[in-house]
Amino acid sequence: MKELKREFEPYSGLILDLDGVIWVGERPIAEALEAVKKLRTLGKKMLFVTNNSTRSRRDYEKRLRDLGLEVDINEIMNSGYATALLLKERYGGGRTYVVGEKGLVEELEGQGLQVISREECWDNGADFVVVGMDRGFNYWKIATAMRAIRQGALFIATNADKTFPSEKGLLPGAGTMVAAISTASGKKPDIIVGKPNAHIFEIALKKMNLRREEVLVIGDRIDTDIEGAYKAGIKSLLILTGVTSREEVEKSEIKPNFILNSMKELFL
């Protein structure tokens, strides 16, 4: 990795996905780690943006640092944090029933949202039902979320990913939980925050303090990273280390601006 290829030089900032780009499940992608270190030396601004809400930004910071990357928590955005910011800025907070894991709860509480228990929600309802990936998903979580939504709570999805990559292959994503609650409540989410929706990209651009033409989105999924970049008017690069193959790109109506086999191909 000597120098950046000419076509990538104009971009001052990079929005990088994590799952499928920096790691797959618990397995880090060595070439991606080396590429990020090299991009640092070239002075590129970076923001790691993931739809995965199971871990907090602080958890992601620790994991990236454990892998040898010098990152700051302000360079990380997950869909849980983006959801918390949106609810705080648009509604000023409120009583929130969460279908999700501790990382999502931490981000919501960090922005002043009042996270309530199943019993509190069942007895007194909620202002918001926030749904993310939840590996403890069960019947009573569906029932509680359904009841609150039918009573008027806003239905907020951190993201609608049907699957996510792991070292064991594809596993169900947050979209599975969202679909179940949507079926039970008879209502689609009022807001879906994560990729490919505009909310998370607009927040990312604001945090980076860059114009969209100065930024390149790097991801492994057509239906989240690439579609989201397209909707936001940002150029995109598909890395083939995650869930998408070249054959799938050929079949897709939405195309990335660039396709590489791995992050090392950013360089000469």
DAZIPE-V212302 format. One record per helix or strand of 3 or more residues. SS is the DSSP state (a for helix, b for strand). FROM is the first residue (numbers start at 1). TO is the last residue. If there is no record, write none. Layout:
SS/FROM/TO ; SS/FROM/TO
This chain:
a/6/8 ; b/13/16 ; a/30/41 ; b/45/50 ; a/57/66 ; a/73/75 ; b/76/78 ; a/79/91 ; b/95/99 ; a/102/110 ; b/114/116 ; a/118/124 ; b/128/131 ; a/139/150 ; b/154/157 ; b/163/166 ; b/169/172 ; a/174/185 ; a/198/208 ; a/212/214 ; b/215/219 ; a/222/232 ; b/235/239 ; a/246/251 ; b/258/260 ; a/263/266
